[in-house]
Amino acid sequence: MDVFTLFTTNDYTFLQLDSGSGGNRVVEEFPANGVVKLRDGMVQEDSVESYTASSTVHIRPSESFVASLDGNLVGHGIRVEKDNHEPENYRITGQVEGFDFDLGTIEFYKVTLKRESVWEESDLPLE
């Protein structure tokens, strides 16, 4: 059994980003399905509230965007729609490979997310 049969999977959109233009510009979007765990909210410590997040997505290595990026997903983005609300955009800040040593294959990529703003080509000012 793998992580995709043990846990509920959800649809998400992988965002290939270009960060060289003074922001997180979406270059291409890929619909995908994986194990999405969004854990974010507020914590209070010493009378100070701060935002915290430990959101992750388990990504199938067979997704087309994985091969096109040579497996390097850090710095790109994920868009998730929660309970029919506005979609939330996240930047991938970390990546771990789930490796099956018996088969010698990667079973999944687990990426860590941070909420982030991204912009589409249509958001650019006209020249």
N, C-alpha and C positions, 0 to 999 in steps of 0.2 A: 504494500500500500504506500501511496505517496501523499504529500501534503495536500494535493488538489482533490483527492478523494476523501481525506479525513476531515477537511474543513469546508465550509460553504464558500463557493466562489462568487465573485461579483464582477460586473463589467466596469471597466475604467478606460481612459484614453491615455496612451503614452504620448508625450509631447517631446519631439526632438527640438531642442532649443539652440539658439545662437545668442551667446551672451556678449559678443564683441561689439555690439552696437549701443552700449549704454543701458542695456536692459535685457530682459529675458524674452526674446522674440521667438515665437513659434515658427519653425521652419516646416515641420510636417507633423501630422497627427495620425496615430495608429489605434484603432479600436482593439481592445484586448480583454481578456478575462483571467482573473487570478484571485488569490486570497488577499483581500484588502482588510487591514485592521487599522482603523482610525482611532487613535487615543490622544485627544488633545483637550485642554481646558485650563482652568486657573488653579494655582496653588498659592497658599499663603505661608510665609515664613518670616518670623520677626516683624509682624505687622505690615509686611509688604506683599502685595499680590503680584504675581507674575504669570505670564502665559507659559505653558509647557506642552510639549508634544513628543510622543514616541510612536508615531504612526509608521506602519510598514506595509509593503506589498510583496507577496511571493509571486514572482514572474516565471512563466514557463520558458525554458531555453529555446523552445521551438517557435517563439514569437518572431515574426519577420524583422522587427526592429533590432532584436538582439544581435543577429548576424550582421546587419548593416552597420552596426556600431562596434563590431568586434567584441561584444560583451561588456564594453565600458559604458555603463549607464549613469554614472555619477555626473551631476551637472545638468542632466536633462530633467523632464518633468512628468508629473502624473496629474490627470484631472479626474476627480471623482464626484459623482452626484449623489448626495445623501438624502434619502427620504423625500424626493421630489422638491428639494430646495435648490437654490442656485449652486451650480457646480463649484467646487473648491479646487484651487490649483496648488500643487506642491512641487518643490524642487527635491531631487534625489541627492542626499548628502552623504550617503554611505551605501556600500554594497558588499554582500557576503555570498559566496557560492555554496549551495548545498550539494555536496559531492557524494555519490554512491561509490564507495571504495570497492565493493564486490563487483560491480559492473564497469567501473572505471568511467562513469559518465556524470555530468552535472544534472541533478534532478530539478533544481530551481535556483533562481537568483532572489535573495531577500534584500530589498532596498529599504533604507531608512528615509523618511520624508520630513520636510520642513515646509510649512505653509509659505507660499510666495506668490507674488503677482507676476503674471506673464501678459504679453500683448501680442495680438494677431497682426498680420499685414494690414488688415482693414482698419486698424487703429492708428496707422501711421498718418501724419499730416500729408496733404497733397503737395507736390512740388510745383 
